[in-house]
Amino acid sequence: MRILEQSTDRLALRVIPFRAFLLLGAITLLFFAWAAALINAGQAKGGFALFGIGVLFFFGCFGVFVKVLWVTLDRRQNLAEVVEGGIFGKKRKSFTLGDIHGATLQSMVIKRRAGDLAAERRSYRKRTPEPRVWRVAFARGNNAPLPLTEVYGSEKSARAVGGAINAWFGSPGQE
């Protein structure tokens, strides 16, 4: 997360999911490298097929998982704006700032398969907690929170964004 602008009247944040970008970029490059090796070895059909799979993987995964998030809070205009941009374009949401009191974190448990739990019971190791994914939402008094994004991500980035928004509002972190 990077704070682009911070004053008493305005807060602008940008979040780039570097981990997802690097992971998906590396996997995509493996497809392209494998395709180039096959083409150089004289297996053009297989090389072009793998190249096509790499292109589909690139657009499919980058279109879903790698989205840059811009959050702008402006007291003068009484506006909270969230822009989510990826390779397929941008999605913009605007809210009235007067309804928003800060940020809260929302989490979702990633359910385990039944076989995973049975294997853990058979072993004598300590049970690990079920993994969670996180997202930030605008807190609105008695109304339902307004999520900034539809997708969940890492706890670290969610806490950083929520902390920056709450610091700007002057409220303590909420969970």
N, C-alpha and C positions, 0 to 999 in steps of 0.2 A: 504494500500500500504506500502511496506517496501523497502527501498533502501538497496540492498545487497552489492553493491560496487559503489563507486563514486570517480573518480579521473579525471584529465584533459583529459586522453585518453580513459576512459571507464566508462560507467554507466550501472548498472544492477538493475532492479526493479522486484519485485514480487507482484502480486495482488491476494489475496485470497478472494472470495466473501463470507465472514462470515455470513452476514445476510441471503443470500439465503440458505447457508448450514444449518444454525440453523432452519430456517423456514421449509424447506423441510424435514430436519431430524426429527423435532417434529411431523410433519404430518405423516411421515412414521412410527414413533414409536407409534402413536395412532392406526394405522392399526394393528401393531404387538401386542400391548397390548389388543386391542379388540379381535383379533384372539386368543390370549392365554386365555382370559376370556371365550370365547365360547368353547374352547377345554376343559378347566377345568369344565365347566358347563355340559359337555356331548354332546355338539353340534359340533362334530368333522368335519362334512362336512362344516358347515358354518365357522368354525374356519380356516380350511385349505383354503377355498375360500378367506376369508379376508386376510390370510397370502399371498396368491398368488397375490391378488390385491396390497398389500403392496410392494411386491417384484417388480411388474411391475411399480408401482409408483416410487419406489426408482430408478430403472435403467432408466426409461423414463425421469423423472424430473432431476435427478442428471446428467444424460448424456447430457442434454441440457443446464441446467441453472448453474450448479456448475462446473466451469472450472477455473483452476489456470492459470494466465497469467504471463509469464516471458518476459521482454523486455531487450535486451542487445544492447547497442550502443558502438561500438569500433572504435576509430579513426585510430589506427595502422593498422587494417585490412580493414578499409573503409567499415564497415559492420553494418547494423542494423538488428537485428534478433528478431522475435516475435514468442514465443512458447506458444501455448494454449493447456493445458493438462487437461484431465478429466478421468472418469472411462473407457472410450472406447479408450484411447490412446492419443497421442500427435499430434498436427498439427503445423508444422514449416514453417514460411515464412521468407525469407531473402531479404533485399533490400540494394542497394548501398547507403552508408551514404552521399556521395557527392551530391546526388540529394535532400537530406532532409535538411530543414532549421529550423525545430522546430516541435512543435505540435500545433494542433488546435482542438477545440471541435466541434462535430457534434451533433445536437439534432433532435429528431423526436417527433412530437405531437401525443399523444394518442387520437384518435378521440373519441368523445362522441357519444352516441346514440341520436337520435332525441328526444326521450321521456325525456331524462335527461335535455336537453335544455328547453323543454316546461315546465317541472316541475319547473325549476329555474325561468322562466319568470313569472309563476303564483305566486311564493313566493316573499316576499319583502326582501329577504336577498341579500347580495352583490354577484354578479356573481364571481365565482372563475375562475382563468385562467385554460385553458386546461392543463392537466399534460403532462410532457415531460420526455423522457428518453435520455440518453447521451452516447457518446462514444468518444474515442480519435483517432485522425488520424494524420499521419505524414504530415506536410506541405511541399509542393514542388514547390515553386516559382509560375510560371504560370500554372503548371500542376495540375491535379485533386489530392486532398488529398488521402493518402493511409490509410484506416482504420486499426487499430490494431486488432480489432475483428469484427466479423460479427454481433454480438448481441449488443444491447444497455443496459446500466445499470444506476446506480445512478450518479447524478451530482457530488456528493462529491468525489467519487473515480475517476471519469473522470477528474475533476479539479486537483486532487492531482497528478495523473500520468502526465497530460499535463503540470502542473507547474514544476514538477521535470525534465521533458525532456527539457522544455524551459529554465530552469535555467542552465542545463548542456550545452545547445547550447549558452547560454548567451544572449538569446533574451527575450523580455517581453512576458507576456501571451497574447495569441491570442484567439479570439472567433469568 
